[in-house]
Amino acid sequence: HHWTTKLCGEPASQWLILWPKSLSRPADAPVILLLLLKPSPAYDTAVSRMLEVWFEKGLAATVQVVHAGGELTAAHAALASAVRERAALVIGVGSDTTAFLHTHYRQGPLALLSVCAKDPVLMQQVASYEHGSGTQMAYTSLNAPVDVQLNHLLQVQPGLRELAIIVDRRNTSAWQTQTLPLEKRAAESGITVHREIVDGEDDIATQLAQRMRDARTAMR
């Protein structure tokens, strides 16, 4: 309710433009593009929270929220528009969007930032944690280091000897930055790992219930 909104484009390719109600002329404000390649409740929460914080901080900016719906053509069009409008910042929401920006735009004229994305070092987008990217893109991470996760588990469950990991087979970034590193580190610590796979496109509740039963059976 703190933002004036305008829906633009055709039904098949729409985007949302927001600016603070206190701002009388949005054309005078810098442009921030929020780009999403696919839907997720976590992404909705992130976008809503960013808008709340920007309002609290008194940010005077025109915010464009573009949901590409998995269509790379729409994503490229949004970036081309951002270049024409000399956008101050492009925020890629999610690991898929981050990978898209990293592949196609990190050397371009736009300032880029990732949000709700996996570890950029494990995703091989950045060489190390000690140095910057050396490009126009800055990266954030949702991941806690694997050693931190394992140490926490051992504090909660001293003497842990078996661990079940449930993972969505379609979530390649989770495989790369969470499942495989945790499996490797757990095995090095003498912990037997049971991998259970679900498909996020199907009935996830039923699958999770079954995978939990399978994991408990395997660990008996």
DAFENHU-V72130 format. One record per residue. RES is the residue in one small letter. PHI is phi as a letter, one per 20 degrees, with the letter a starting at -180 (999 if undefined). Layout:
[[RES | PHI] [RES | PHI]]
This chain:
[[h | 999] [h | e] [w | c] [t | e] [t | c] [k | b] [l | e] [c | c] [g | n] [e | e] [p | g] [a | f] [s | b] [q | d] [w | b] [l | d] [i | d] [l | c] [w | b] [p | f] [k | f] [s | f] [l | e] [s | e] [r | c] [p | f] [a | f] [d | e] [a | e] [p | f] [v | d] [i | d] [l | d] [l | d] [l | d] [l | c] [l | e] [k | b] [p | e] [s | a] [p | g] [a | f] [y | f] [d | g] [t | f] [a | f] [v | f] [s | f] [r | f] [m | f] [l | f] [e | f] [v | f] [w | f] [f | f] [e | f] [k | e] [g | m] [l | f] [a | d] [a | b] [t | e] [v | d] [q | d] [v | d] [v | d] [h | d] [a | f] [g | m] [g | n] [e | e] [l | f] [t | f] [a | f] [a | f] [h | f] [a | f] [a | f] [l | f] [a | f] [s | f] [a | f] [v | f] [r | f] [e | e] [r | l] [a | g] [a | f] [l | b] [v | d] [i | d] [g | e] [v | d] [g | o] [s | f] [d | f] [t | f] [t | f] [a | f] [f | f] [l | f] [h | f] [t | f] [h | d] [y | c] [r | f] [q | e] [g | e] [p | e] [l | e] [a | e] [l | d] [l | b] [s | e] [v | c] [c | l] [a | c] [k | f] [d | g] [p | f] [v | f] [l | f] [m | e] [q | m] [q | e] [v | c] [a | f] [s | b] [y | e] [e | e] [h | c] [g | f] [s | f] [g | m] [t | c] [q | e] [m | d] [a | d] [y | d] [t | d] [s | b] [l | e] [n | e] [a | e] [p | g] [v | g] [d | f] [v | f] [q | f] [l | f] [n | f] [h | f] [l | g] [l | f] [q | f] [v | f] [q | c] [p | g] [g | m] [l | g] [r | c] [e | c] [l | b] [a | d] [i | d] [i | d] [v | c] [d | f] [r | f] [r | e] [n | e] [t | f] [s | f] [a | f] [w | g] [q | f] [t | d] [q | c] [t | f] [l | f] [p | f] [l | f] [e | g] [k | f] [r | f] [a | f] [a | f] [e | f] [s | e] [g | n] [i | e] [t | e] [v | d] [h | d] [r | e] [e | c] [i | d] [v | c] [d | d] [g | f] [e | e] [d | d] [d | f] [i | f] [a | f] [t | f] [q | f] [l | f] [a | g] [q | f] [r | f] [m | f] [r | f] [d | f] [a | f] [r | f] [t | f] [a | f] [m | e] [r | f]]
